[in-house]
Amino acid sequence: MKLTRIRILQIIVVLVIDAITLLILELFMSGLQVDSFLSAIGAAIALAVSQAVFWFIFIQFLSWLPSILYPLLTFVLSGIVVFWVANLIPGITIESWRTGLWISIWMTVVNSIVGGLFSLDEDSIIDRMVTQRIVKKKMGKVTHTDVPGFIYLEIDGLGEGILRRAIAEGFMPNLKRWIDQGSHRITGWETDYTSQTGAMQTGILLGNNFDVPAYRWWDRSTKCIVMSGNPKDALALESKLSTGRGLLSDGGASRGNMFSGDASESILTMSTVLNKKRSRGPGFYFYLFSPSILARLVTRFIVECFVEWKDAWLQKRRKDPYRVNARSFVYAFLRGFMGPLLQDLTTFMVISDVLRGIPAVYALYAAYDDLSHFAGMTSPESFKCLVETDRAFARIERALKSAPRPYHIIVLSDHGQTLGYTMKNKFGVTLEELVDALIKGEGEVYAAQKTHETWDKMGALLSESLQDDTRTADFMGRMLKSKRQGDLVEVGPKPEDEKARASKAVTVGSGGAGLIYFAHANERMTQEQIQEENPDLLVGLVKHPGVGFVLVKSREQGDVAIGPNGFHYLDDDTVTGEDPLLPYGPNAVRHLKREASFANCPDLLINSVYDPETQEMYCFENQVSHHGALGGPQNFPFVLHPTSLPTGDEPIVTAEGLYRVLRGWRDQLQSKGS
């Protein structure tokens, strides 16, 4: 970091604020005495120096210890260092290391807030002075090579159009710099029918997403609800879909994903959480070596909670017509987890992988997608989230200067989002209520749509914490005993399979897609069977003003997309009346035919109405911006890639199509081994 005039002024301001903080702390701490403001300035300088002393001591003498001990051990060490250094300053008295520890924590909290106000790049200092040295110390000598590596950075839920707007309006200056310099360009691609992370990551990372009809669905063979974000289900899916040639095979690392892509190392990855034998690399405990970092993470988390409460209040005040009650008081804590906390841990893990020369790393940044569901994909807070993500990518880019191999950075998204009212807000009825009314069987419909992806990620983080064979992990396991199911920590609402089995119909919301299964059926029911058992259901759905089309299998005609004024027969691609698929793009038939080929394709697949002029459609979940169906920006994500890596002449369609491009680059450039 260059010492510019502005930077020097910022340092002076921070030191003054630190001195004032010490004077305030003296009023509340009996073990701290500060004689004057000048003494406080001297102590502030000394404490800044003590941080460097702490880093040196820890890196040189203690980094060989198990990473899980870092948080506890360094709390003690930090208190001792502050106690020792500050007492060397005339006019400063600290009675014990415990007081020194509390001073260190409170000063870090203040500096974290001040750093955010002044946009101080403290992360780059940590990356340069600490992370690189610890990696070198703990991992030993790495092998240098000219064979390039690949870093895949996924921004969950960011459509191509929103990316271009964010770059043009200055929210992502680092990505803009890459494009302006000519090193990178944006290429759009098109998702499968089910435009959501579970199906897209199996396609992108494993090269196979067959029979993944939605984020969650009813499995006819097991009579259970399957969720992509559930570790048990993700493990089963990857075992079934993997060919051993995933995007991250041959030495790659998966960080924060749903699926591992056959990576040699994985952490915070749903499909491998329960696999104790896998390699995790440095792990996230490796990052928590300093109380200052812990305090900063906690501070950012708390600040993000208050920011969310303010943003939610402002959304309500401006009478945003799309707001949903899911943006509740509690959601602020989920936002704090997905944003500063999880994103910081992910960035650190990627930097550690880069410094070790891992040949391919894939990391998921999910904060934008999660926030946009409740704030809107073009809301001010969602764009601010992209600012933070862009900064994280800049940190990773800076770390490449110390990497033992050259790297290609590829930024991509797995899907976009489409804006629209919820069915409940617009028509006063949920999918469950609509189906229940049409089959005239009160209480016979089960809705499997009350889960949240953030709970899944939080459960994965807690489950990872229990995987080490240590006393600390055992202690944490006892603390979380009530939430454990074997090695898995389950938090948040979960599907009730027994209740679903006892119901006549199971409904699942997936953005603008509604999936209806008849629980008693062992295979997909035909239109004729459904009509006989529930004569009002199909007609009632098709005629509902929020429904664009319903996909059903006819015994005589095969798969048919039925709209309010016409039919599209998929088998021979013929239309009677008005084509219900016309607003959904030229590849709609292709996507629906593949969806219909899945063993777990729903008995009735509902796609809500899409308006090409407003680019809006209704949502079956409690979300402002959503994804999971056909219609609008949700189907058009992007890949921002080096200009030296061509994508070919044909458009990229489906996640498996994108896998072939990404894997092709690895095969081409790493064919001689890494």
N, C-alpha and C positions, 0 to 999 in steps of 0.2 A: 504494500500500500504506500503510495507516494505521499510525502509530507508537504502537501500544498498549503497555501495560506489559509484556506478554508478548513483544512484538516487540523492545522495547528490551533485555530480558533475553537474548533469543536473540542479538542483535547482540553484546552483551558476551561471552557464552559463545563465540561464533565468533571474536571477536578474541583471546580468551585462548588458544583452541585454535590459532589461526594463529601466535601468538607462540611457543607451545610447539613447533609445527612448525618454525619458523625455527631455534630452538635445536637441534632434532634434525638439521636439514639442515646446520647448521654442522659437525657431527661428520663428515659425509661429503663436504662440498664445500670444497675448498681455496681456492676463490675467494670464500668468504663468511665474514665475521667479525662476530659479535654479542657486544658487551661485557657486556650485562646483560639481565635479563628486561624491565626498563623500556624499554630500547632496542628489544627485540623487539616490545613492545606498540606503540611508536611506529611501527616499521616496518610492522606489520600494518595500522595505520590508514592509513599512507602508501600501502601497496600497494592497499588498497581504493579510495583516491582515484585512484591511478594507472590503475585500470581505467576510471574515468570519463574521465580524461585521454586514455587510449588511444582510447576510443570517439569522443571529440570530434575528435581528430586524424584518425582514419580517416574518419569521416563527412564532415568538412569538406573534406578534401584528397585522399583516395585512393579514395573509393567509385566514381569514374568509371572506374576500371580494369576490365579483363575479370574477371568473377567467378571464373574458374578460377584466377586468380592469388592470390585472397584467402588461402587457407591458408598458402602459402609466404611471401607478403609480410608477413602479419601476425604470423607467428612471429618474424620479424626485428624488426618494429616493437615488439612487446610486450616483447621482451628489452631493447630500448633504453630504453623508458619505465620499466620496473622498475629498471633499472640507474641511470637518472638520478634518479628520485624517491627511491629507498631510500637513496642516498648522501647525500641532504640531511639524513638523520636522524642526530643525534650517536650514536656508538657502533655504527654500522652501516657496513660496508665491503663493497662488491661490486666485484670486480676487472674484470668485463667484461659486455657485454650478453648473452653466451652463458650466463654464470652467472645473469644476470637472467631469461633465458628459462626455464631449468630451475627456478628458484624459482617463477616464475609457473605453470608446469605442475604442479609438486608441490603448490603451495598450492591450485590449482584442484581437483586430485584430492581433497585433504582436505576442501575446502569442499563438493564434490559429495557426499561420503559424509555429512558433518555435516548438509548441507541435507536429505538424505533422512531422517536420524534425527529432525530437528526439524521436518520438513515445511515447510521454508522455500520460499516461492514465488519462486525465483530467475527462473523463466521469465517471469513477469509483468514483472519489472524489465527483462529483455532486450527483451521485446515493446514495452514502453512507451518505453524510453530509446534503444533501438538500432534494432530492426526498422522501426518507424514512420519514423524519421528517414532510414534508408538508403533505404527505398522512396521516400520523398519526394524525396531527393537524386538517386537514380539514375533514377527514372521520371518526374520532373518533375511538373508540375501535373496533377492528375486532374480530371475533369469531375464536378461534383456534380449529383445528380438525385434526384427524389422517387420514381422508379420503383423498386420493390423488387427486390432480388436474392434468389437462393436458394442456400443452402449445404446440400448433401446429404452427410451424414456416415454412412457405412456401417460398422457393426460386424459384421464377417464372422462368420457362424456362431452368432449369438446369437438363440435362440428367444424368443418372446414370454413364455413362462412363466418362463424364467430371468431375463429383464429385469425382470419384475415382482418377482421374489424379490430380485434385486440392489438394486432401489430400496427395497423394504420393509425390507431388512436393513441399509441404510445404506451400501452399497458405491458408490452413484452419487448423492451428495447434490445435485449440480447439476441432474441430470435430475429428481430429486424436487422440487427447488425450482420448476422450471418447471411441473411438474404441480400442485403445491400452490398456486401463484400463479394457476393457471387459464389460463396462456398456451399450454400444450400438453396433448395427450392421446394415449393409446396406441390405435392401431387395428391389429388383427391381420390378416394376410392368408395365403393358402395358396399354396405353391409348385406348380410343375409336377411331373411324375413325377420327373425327375432334379434333385433338390434339392441343387445344387452351384453354385459361383460361375460357372463357365463358361457354363452355360445361363441362370442367373438374371441375370447382368450383361448378356448380350446382350439379354435380354428387357427389363430395366429401363432400360438405357442406349440401346439401339438400337430398342426397340419391336418386335423380331423375333428369336426364338430358334428358328426352324424348323430342323430337322435337326441339332440339337445334342443327341444322345442321352445324353451323359454328360460327365464331365470329360475323359476320354480314350476313344478308340474306334478301331475299324478302319474305314478308308475303302475301300470296295470298288472304287471307280473308280481310285484311285491305288495300291492295295495297300500302304498305309502306315498307321502309327498316328498319329492326330491328337491333339494335346493343346491344350486351351484356353489353358494357361499358357505355351505355346511361342510366342515372338514371330512366327515365320514363319507358324505355323498361325493365330494370333490375327489377324494382318494379313489373311490370306486369308478368314477367317470374317467379319471386319468388312466387307471389300470386298464380300462376297456378300450380307450381311444388311442393310447400311445403305441407308436410303432418303434420307439427307440431312436427316432430321427427328429426329435423335437427341435425347436429353434435354438435351445440352449444346451443341446447334447454336446458331448466332447469338451467338457470342462467349463461350461457356463454356470452362471449364478442367477437365481430368481429371488427378487426382493419385493415382498408385499403383494404378490399376485394371487389369483385364484388357483392357477395351475403352474406347474414347475417348468413345463417345456422340456422335460427330461434333463434338467440341470443337475450338475454334479454337486452344487451347493444350493441350499434354499433356506430362507427364513421368512417368517410372517407370510407363508404361502399356504393357502388352504389345503391343497392336495397333499402336502407333506407334513403338516403339523403333527400328525400322529405317528410319523416315522422317526423313531428315536435313533435309528442307525444312520440316518443321512448326515452329511456334513453341512454345517450351517455357516462356515466361515467365521469371521471375528464375532458375529452376533451383536445384538444391540447393547448388551451390558458393557461391551468394549467402549461404547460411546460415553457411558455414564461414569467416567473416571474422576470427574471433578464435581464437588458440590456447587460450584459456580454454574456448571452446565445444567445440573439438576434444577437449581433455583431458577435459571433462565427459562427452562422448559415449563416449569410450574407457573412462572410469571406470565409467559406467553399464553399458556392455557387459560389462566384466569382472565387476562386482558381480553382474549378472544371471546370468552363467555359474555363479558360486559358489552363488547362490540356487537355480538349477536343480539343481545337484548335491546340495544339501541337500534340496530338495523330493523329488527322485527317491529319495533314501535313506530319507526319511520314509515315502514311499508304499510302498517295499519293506518297511520295518520294521513298518508297520501291516498288512502282508499283504493289501494291496488285491487282491481277486480279479480285477480287470479290467486290472491293469497289463500292459504289453506290452514286449517287448525292444527295440522301436524307440526307447524312451526311454533312450537310451544316453549314454555320456560325450560323444560328439560332438554330440548333440542340443542340449546346453547352448549351443553356439556359434550354432546356428540360432535358438534362443530369444532370445539376446542381440541378434541381428540384427533379428528380427521385432519385438521389443519396444521397448527404449529407442532404438535407432538409427533404424530405419525410421519408427517412430511420431513421433519428434521431428522428423525431416525433413519428414514429411507435414504435421504441424501448422504448421511454419514456412511451408511453401508455401501452405497455406490462408490463413494470416494475411496473407501478402504479397498474395494474390489479393483478399482483402477490402479491404485498404488501397488497392488500385488500382481498386476498384469493378467487378470482373468480375461480369457479370450472373448467372452460374450456375457453381457449383463442386461437383464430386463427388469425394470423397476416401474411400479405403478404409483401414480400420483392421483389420488381419488378425491381430494378435497373439493375441487371445482364441481365435479359431478354431484357430490352429495349436497353441497350448498345450493346449487342451481335447482335441485328438485323442489326446494322450499322457498327460495328467494327469486327464482327466475333466471334463465340462462344469460340474459342481458342486463341483469340488475347491477347497480354500482358495486355491491359487495362481491358479486361473482367475478367481475372484472378485477377487483382488488385481489381476489384469490389468485388470479392468473399472474398478477405482479409478483406475488410471493413465489409462485412456481417458477417463473422466469429467473428470479434471483437464485433459486436452488440450482437451476441448470447452469447459471454462470459460475457458481461454486464448483460444480463438477468440471466445467470447462477449464477453470484455473488449475485444478488438480492434475489435468492431463500433462502439464509442463513437467511434472515429476514422475510420470508413468514410465514403466520400463518398456513400453511398446507404443506405437502410434494408435490412435483410436478414431473410429468414425462414430459421431454422435447422430442418432436418428431419433427424432421426436415424432410421436404418432398418437392417434386416438383410436379407440376401439369402436366408437359410435358417437353420434351427436345427440342432441335433444330437440324436442319439438314442444312448442308452447301451447297451452290450452287449458280451458276450464276442466275441472273434474266432472264426471257424470253426476255426482252428488250435488255439486254446487249449481250446475246448469239445469238439471232435470229433477233434482230432489230424490234421486234413487241411486243406490249402489248396484253393482253387478249382481251381488248376492240377492238383493231385494227384488231386482227385476226378474231374475230367473225364478226365484221363489214364488213370485206372483203369477208367473206364466205357467208353471207346472202345478200350481194350486195345491202345493203340499207344504203347508206351514211347518217350518222347523226342519225340513228335509234337505236343505241346501247348506253346504259347508263352504266357508270362504277362507281360502289359504292365501291371504294377502296382508297379514298384519305384521309381517317380519320387516326387518330393516338391515340393509347391507352393513351399516356401521356397527351394529351389534355383532355381526359375524366377524368383522375385523378386530373388534375389541376382544372377542372371545379367542381369536387366534393369537393375539398378543399375550393374553394371560396364559393360554395353553403353552406357548413357547417358553414362558417363564418357568414352567414346571418340568421341562424336559431334561434339565441338567441333573446329574446324579450327585447332588450336593445337599448339605444340611439346610442351606438357605432355600433351595427349591422345595425340599420336604416341608419346611416351615410354611412356605407360601401355599403349598398344597393343602395343608391342614386349615389354613385361613379360608381357602376357597372350597372347602369340602362340600358345602351345601350346593355349590354351583357345578360340581364336577360330575361328569359321566365317564368314568374310567380316566383316561389321560386328557379328556377334553373338558374345557371350561365352557359352559353354556350360559350366556347372558342374553337378556331380552326375550321377547315372546317367541315361542316355537310352535310349529304345526302340531295339531292333535290328530294323529293318525287314526286312533280308535274312533274318535268322533266322526272323522271323515268317512271311515268304512261303514259306519252306521247310517250315513246320509244317502239320500237318493242321488244327489248331484254334488260334485265338487267344483267350485268356481275359483279360478286363479286370475288375478289381475297382473298384467305385465305392461305397464304404460298404457298405450292405446290399444293393446290386445287383451281380449278376454278369452280365457280358456274354460270350456265346460266339459267335464268328464262325468260319465255315469258310473258310480263307484262299483256297481255290481257287474259291469261288463268286463270280460276278459280280453276283448279286442275292440277295435274301433267300431262303434255302432253306425249303421247306415241311416240315411235320411228317412227311409221307409220305416225302420224300426223305431226311430225317435218319434216320427209322426204318429205311429200307432200307440206308443206309450204316453206321449205328451203332445196331443194334437194342436195345442195353442202356442207351443214354445217357439218353434222355428219362425212361424209367421209373425209372432209378436216381436221377436228380435229384429227381423228384417225391417219391419215397419216402424221400429223405434227411431226417432229423429237423430239420435246420437250414434246410430250404427251405419257404417259405410257399406260393409258387406259381411256375410257369414259364409265361411268355408265348411262344406259338409260333403260326405261321401255318399253318392247315390248307388244303389245296387245296380241300376240299369245304365246310368250315365257317367259313372265314375265321379271324380272330384269336381265339385261345382262351387263357384263363388256367386252367391245370390245377393243382389242389391235390391233396393226398394222398387226399381223399375226395370230390372233386367237380370240376365244370367250370363255367366262366363264359364263355359265348359272347358276345363283345363286339359283333358285328355286329347282333344282335337283342336283346342284353341279357337273355338267358335263362340259367337255372342248372339244372344237373343234379346231384343230390346236395347236399353241403354247399358253400355258396358260399365259394370260397377268397379272395375279395376283401372279405368282410364285415368283417374286423378293420381294413381299411385306409381306411375312411371313405367317405362318400357320393359323393365325386368320383373314386373310384378308376377306374371305367370310363372316365370322361372323360379322365383323364390317360393311361391306357394306350392308348386309341384314338389319341390324338395321337402318343404315342411310337411306336406301330406304323405310323403314316403316314410316318415318316421313311425316307428312302432308306437310311440307315445304321443303321436299327434292327437290333439283333443278331438272329442266327438263333434264338438262345434267350436270353431275358431272365429271369434268376432273381431273385426277391425273397426275402430271408430271412424267417424266421418273426418275426412281431411279436406281443407279448403286451400287449393293451390294459390289463391290470391293473397290470403292473409297468412298462409303457411301455419295454420293452427289446426289442432284436432283435440278431441276430448280424451280424458284420461280415466282409466278404471281404477287407478290408485290415487292416494291422497297427495298429489304432487302438482306443482305449478308447471314445471318443465319435465318432460318424461321421455321414455324411450322403451322399445320392446316390440314395436309393430312396424308396419309400412306407413309412410307419410311424412314428408318434409325433411328438415335438416337432420333428424335423428339417423337417417340412412346414409349420410354423407360425411364421414370423418376424413382424416387426412394423414399423410405421412410427409414430414419435413425431412428431407434426406440430402446427403452430399450430392452436388451436381455431377460428381465423377461416377456416381452409381446410378445407372439408368434403370427405369422401371419397365421399359419395353414399349412397344407401339400400341398394345391393346389396353383398354381400360381395366383397372383392377376391380373385380367384382367378387364379393364374398371374402370372408376371413381366410379361408383356405387359399384363395387367390393371392392374398397379401402374404401369407406364409411362404408361398413359392417364390415370391420376389425377395423377401428378406433372407430366406434360407439360401437362395441362389447367390446372394452377395457373399455370405459366409463361405459357401463352398468354393466360390471363385477365388476369393482372396486368402482363404486359410487352407487351401487344398494341400499345401506342402507341410501342414502341421503348425501348431502354435506353441 
